[in-house]
Every structure is written in C-alpha cells, then in structure tokens.
Amino acid sequence: MLSSYLVLLIPVIIWGSNFVVGSWLVGQFHPLILAAIRIIFTSCFLLGFAFFTHRFIRIKKRQWVYLLAIAFIGTLLNQTFFFQALGYTSATEAALIMSLAPIATSIMAYFFLREPLTVRMILGSLIAVFGVYMLVAVGKQHVAIGLGDLLAGGAMLTFSISLILIRKLTQTFESTSATVYSTILGACMFVPFVYVNDQHPIVAHSVWPWVLAALSGILSQGVGGLIWNRGITKVGASKASILLNLQPFVAMIVGYIALGSPITKSQVIGGTLIVLGVVFATVRFRAIKWQTKKNPAISNEMCAVEK
C-alpha cells in the first residue's frame, strides 16, 4: 500500500511543478499559444496510447453531449483561464486558489449529483475561504483581488464543473476513453480559437521553450493523468485526493528553487488554512475506539467506523 502512495506522489509533484513551469513559459509564449501547444502534444500522446491499448469505443448520442461539454469547459475554458492567470499572478498563488477545487466540486455535487453536503464540508469551506482572504489581503493596504486571482478562480471553477460532467459521463462510459476523447475534442476546439483571437502571437524563437512546453503537456495531462487513474484504483479516490493538497507546497518550493520566487508569511498562513480547510471538508476521518480491560491497560486499536 505504501508503494501505491509513493507512486501517486509522482503526478502530484508533476502537477505542482507545472504551475512553475507554466509561469516561466508564459514569458516565452502568448498564454493561448502555450495552451494550444500543450494540448496538441497531449492529444497526440493520448491518441497513441489509445491506439496501442485499444481504448477506442463507440460513442452514443447522449455521451457526445457530455464529451463536447467537457472538452469546451474542461479544456478550452480551463486552459485559457489557467495560462492567462499565470501571466498576472505567481505560480504559488495560482496553485493555492486552484486547491479550492475539491470543495467547489463537492458543493456542485450536492446540487447536481445529489451527494450529501455535511456540516464538516461547510466548516472546511469557511476555513479555506479565510485562507484565500489571508492570501490576497493580509499585508496589503487594500483588499486587492487581482485579475490573476480571478482568472485562477475561473480555472478552478471550470475544472470543478468538468469533474461533475466527467462523473455523469463515466456512469456509462469508460474513464480513460473519456479522457482521450474529451482531450482530443478540446484540441480541435482550441486551435481555431487561438487562430481567431491571436492575430499577433508571441512565440519563442529558441528550441528549448518548445521542448519544455511539449514535455509539460505530455507529462502533466498525459502521463500524470494515466498514473493517477491507475493509482486510485488501488488506494481509492478519497484517500488519494489527500495527496492533491500537497500541490501548492510543491509549487511554492519549486518556484523558490527554480525562479527565486519569495515565500511570504501570508502565503504560508493562507496556504496552510486552505489545505486544512480542504482536508477537513473532504477527508473522512476514522474514530478511535478505546477498549479497557480488567487491568488499567488501554488498547489503542483503530476502529473502522467512520463518522
């Protein structure tokens, strides 16, 4: 079991580092050009993976509706918001705001999937929102929610919406095939969108930014997603999701090492509160049952009864 958690750390580190890599790449490419490059290489990788693993399956009419919606919201809008945000805010702040996604997803699931919304979820949400306030307000003369914060929030919301749509789709459709089809459809939407909106695109003239953009797309959305999907089948989605809360700290550390980005006190406090809020709201705790015997010794065996 420990080895499964260690394997799941690989995509978490990739995704956390992706904030920093993306932050550097938006200085080499226009954000929309960068997103298009990444999604094209990711689609090529997933297309090859699907071909060699025989993941192509027939799609029904209703499933097409979900796939197109996921492609539009989860790929076109999400990637546009994400890379535009990195042009206005730091990788650390973007990662911290994106870490609210589990809470946003759970709230949407309550309304659209009829999943329960507990008091613990509400309290955890309030803690996380206060963490965002600490992130954007503390240490500043005015409460300033910048454009980058709003764009990162848009990326977080579109990601959460796409997860709800994926949950609905995968009730009747295989999850890996859904990822392949929706990503390819998203690439088909993205290319003409970029062509229309970027009359004077900014692109890198050296080869290494292109290589890094391609690798970040393949590793983040391709390899990372496949490792994650395989890993959660062994440890379960709820347990695996705990590791996602490490992404902001990975971004913070990698940003400090690679880009020299300062780590502020408000980022540490706000990030800690966000992570605590998300963990408190989404993780199912187990109660400890203390058993006494005739002698004073107390057994500390873990009871598998969930709250």
C-alpha positions in Angstrom: 0.0 0.0 0.0 2.9 2.4 0.8 4.3 1.9 -2.6 1.0 2.9 -4.2 1.0 6.2 -2.3 4.6 6.8 -3.4 3.6 6.2 -7.0 0.7 8.7 -6.6 3.2 11.3 -5.4 4.7 11.3 -9.0 1.7 13.1 -10.6 1.3 15.3 -7.6 4.9 16.5 -8.0 4.4 16.9 -11.7 1.2 18.9 -11.3 2.6 21.1 -8.6 5.7 21.8 -10.7 3.5 22.5 -13.7 2.5 25.8 -12.1 6.1 27.0 -12.0 6.9 25.7 -15.5 3.8 27.3 -16.9 4.7 30.6 -15.1 8.1 30.6 -16.9 6.7 29.6 -20.2 4.1 32.4 -20.4 7.1 34.7 -20.7 8.2 32.8 -23.8 4.8 32.3 -25.4 1.4 34.0 -25.5 -0.7 32.2 -22.9 -3.2 30.9 -25.6 -0.4 29.8 -27.9 1.2 27.9 -25.0 -2.0 26.2 -24.0 -2.6 25.2 -27.7 0.9 23.7 -28.0 0.5 21.7 -24.8 -2.9 20.4 -25.7 -1.8 19.4 -29.2 1.1 17.4 -27.8 -1.0 15.9 -25.1 -3.7 14.8 -27.6 -1.0 13.2 -29.8 0.3 11.3 -26.8 -3.2 10.1 -25.7 -4.1 9.2 -29.3 -1.1 6.9 -29.5 -1.8 5.5 -26.1 -5.5 4.8 -27.1 -4.3 3.2 -30.3 -1.9 0.8 -28.7 -4.2 -0.1 -25.7 -7.4 -0.4 -27.8 -9.3 2.3 -26.0 -11.4 3.4 -28.9 -15.0 2.6 -28.2 -18.3 3.5 -29.8 -19.9 6.7 -28.5 -23.7 7.2 -28.1 -25.5 10.4 -28.8 -26.0 11.4 -25.2 -22.4 10.7 -24.5 -21.4 13.0 -27.3 -23.1 15.9 -25.4 -21.1 15.3 -22.3 -17.8 14.9 -24.2 -18.3 18.1 -26.1 -19.2 19.9 -22.8 -16.1 18.5 -21.1 -13.9 19.5 -24.0 -15.3 23.1 -24.0 -15.3 23.7 -20.3 -12.6 21.4 -19.0 -10.1 22.0 -21.8 -10.8 25.2 -23.8 -12.0 27.4 -21.0 -9.9 25.8 -18.2 -6.6 26.0 -20.1 -7.4 29.6 -21.2 -8.1 30.7 -17.7 -5.1 28.8 -16.3 -2.4 30.2 -18.5 -3.8 33.7 -18.6 -3.7 33.6 -14.8 0.0 32.7 -14.7 0.6 35.9 -16.7 -0.8 38.0 -13.9 -0.1 36.2 -10.6 2.6 33.9 -9.1 2.6 30.2 -9.5 2.2 29.8 -5.7 -0.9 32.0 -5.5 -2.5 30.2 -8.6 -1.8 26.8 -7.0 -3.3 27.9 -3.7 -6.5 29.2 -5.3 -6.7 26.1 -7.5 -6.5 23.9 -4.3 -10.1 25.0 -3.6 -11.3 22.7 -6.4 -12.2 19.8 -4.1 -14.6 22.0 -2.1 -16.1 23.6 -5.1 -16.6 20.2 -6.7 -18.3 18.8 -3.5 -20.7 21.8 -3.4 -21.6 21.4 -7.0 -22.1 17.6 -6.5 -24.6 18.4 -3.8 -26.8 20.4 -6.2 -26.3 18.4 -9.4 -25.5 14.9 -8.3 -27.5 14.8 -5.0 -24.4 14.0 -3.0 -24.6 14.9 0.7 -23.2 18.2 2.0 -22.2 17.9 5.6 -21.6 20.4 8.4 -17.9 19.4 8.2 -17.9 20.4 4.5 -19.4 23.8 5.3 -16.9 24.5 8.1 -14.0 23.3 5.9 -15.2 25.6 3.2 -15.2 28.6 5.5 -11.7 27.8 6.7 -10.4 27.5 3.2 -12.1 30.8 2.1 -10.5 32.5 5.1 -7.2 31.1 3.8 -7.8 32.8 0.4 -8.5 36.0 2.3 -5.2 35.7 4.1 -3.5 35.1 0.7 -4.9 38.1 -1.1 -5.4 40.6 1.6 -3.0 40.3 4.6 0.0 42.6 4.4 -1.6 44.8 1.8 -3.1 48.3 2.3 -6.3 47.3 0.4 -8.0 44.0 -0.2 -6.9 43.5 -3.7 -8.3 40.6 -5.7 -6.3 41.0 -8.8 -7.1 39.8 -12.3 -4.7 36.9 -11.9 -6.7 35.7 -8.8 -10.0 36.0 -10.7 -8.5 34.0 -13.7 -7.2 31.4 -11.3 -10.6 31.2 -9.8 -12.1 30.7 -13.2 -9.6 27.8 -13.9 -10.6 26.3 -10.5 -14.4 26.5 -11.3 -14.1 25.2 -14.8 -12.0 22.3 -13.5 -14.7 21.5 -10.9 -17.5 21.7 -13.4 -15.7 19.4 -15.7 -15.3 16.9 -12.9 -19.0 16.9 -12.3 -19.6 16.3 -16.1 -17.0 13.5 -16.1 -18.7 11.8 -13.1 -22.0 11.9 -15.0 -20.4 10.6 -18.2 -18.4 7.8 -16.6 -21.5 6.2 -15.2 -21.9 4.8 -18.7 -18.5 5.4 -20.3 -15.0 4.1 -19.6 -13.0 6.8 -17.8 -9.7 6.5 -19.7 -11.5 6.6 -23.1 -13.4 9.6 -21.8 -10.2 11.4 -21.1 -8.8 10.6 -24.5 -11.9 11.7 -26.5 -12.5 14.9 -24.5 -8.9 16.0 -24.7 -8.8 15.4 -28.5 -12.1 17.3 -28.9 -10.7 20.1 -26.7 -7.7 20.4 -29.0 -9.9 20.6 -32.0 -11.7 23.5 -30.4 -8.6 25.2 -29.1 -6.7 25.6 -32.4 -9.3 27.7 -34.3 -10.0 29.6 -31.1 -6.3 30.6 -30.8 -6.1 31.4 -34.5 -9.1 33.8 -34.3 -8.0 35.5 -31.0 -4.2 35.9 -31.6 -3.5 38.0 -34.7 0.0 38.8 -33.4 1.1 35.7 -31.4 4.1 35.8 -29.2 6.2 32.6 -29.7 9.7 31.6 -28.5 12.5 31.6 -31.1 14.7 29.0 -29.4 14.0 25.3 -29.3 14.1 24.7 -25.5 10.9 26.5 -24.6 9.1 24.4 -27.3 10.6 21.2 -25.9 9.6 22.2 -22.4 6.1 23.2 -23.5 5.6 19.8 -25.2 7.0 17.8 -22.3 4.9 19.7 -19.7 1.8 18.9 -21.7 2.6 15.2 -22.1 3.8 14.7 -18.5 1.1 16.8 -16.8 -2.1 15.9 -18.8 -0.9 12.7 -20.3 1.5 10.6 -18.1 0.4 12.2 -14.8 -3.3 11.6 -15.6 -2.7 7.9 -16.5 -0.6 7.2 -13.4 -3.2 8.9 -11.2 -6.1 7.0 -12.7 -4.3 3.7 -12.2 -3.2 4.6 -8.7 -6.6 5.5 -7.3 -7.9 2.0 -8.3 -5.6 0.7 -5.6 -6.0 3.1 -2.8 -9.3 4.7 -3.5 -10.3 8.2 -4.7 -10.9 9.7 -1.3 -7.6 8.6 0.1 -5.7 9.6 -3.0 -7.3 13.1 -3.0 -5.5 13.9 0.3 -2.2 14.0 -1.7 -3.6 16.7 -4.0 -3.3 19.1 -1.2 0.5 19.0 -1.5 0.4 20.7 -4.9 0.6 24.3 -3.5 3.6 23.5 -1.4 5.3 21.8 -4.3 4.7 24.9 -6.4 6.0 27.1 -3.6 9.2 25.1 -3.1 9.9 24.6 -6.9 9.1 28.3 -7.5 11.6 29.3 -4.8 14.3 26.9 -6.1 13.8 27.4 -9.9 12.7 31.0 -10.2 13.8 32.5 -6.9 10.1 33.4 -6.1 9.9 34.7 -2.5 7.8 32.8 0.0 5.8 35.3 2.1 4.3 34.8 5.6 0.8 35.4 4.2 1.3 32.6 1.6 2.4 30.2 4.3 -0.5 31.0 6.6 -3.1 31.3 3.8 -1.8 28.1 2.1 -1.9 26.2 5.4 -5.5 27.3 6.1 -6.6 26.4 2.6 -5.1 22.9 2.8 -6.5 22.4 6.3 -9.9 23.5 5.1 -9.9 21.2 2.1 -8.6 18.2 4.1 -11.2 18.9 6.9 -14.0 19.2 4.3 -13.1 16.3 2.1 -11.3 13.6 4.1 -13.3 11.1 6.0 -11.8 10.7 9.5 -11.9 7.5 11.4 -12.8 7.3 15.1 -10.5 5.6 17.5 -12.2 3.1 19.8 -10.5 2.8 23.2 -11.2 -0.5 24.8 -10.5 -1.1 28.5 -9.8 -4.4 30.1 -10.0 -5.5 33.7 -6.5 -4.2 34.2 -5.7 -0.5 33.6 -4.1 -1.2 30.2 -5.8 0.5 27.3 -5.9 -0.8 23.8 -5.3 1.7 21.1 -6.6 -0.3 18.2 -8.1 1.7 15.3 -11.8 1.2 14.8 -13.0 1.2 11.2 -16.2 3.1 12.0 -16.5 6.3 10.0 -18.1 9.5 11.4 
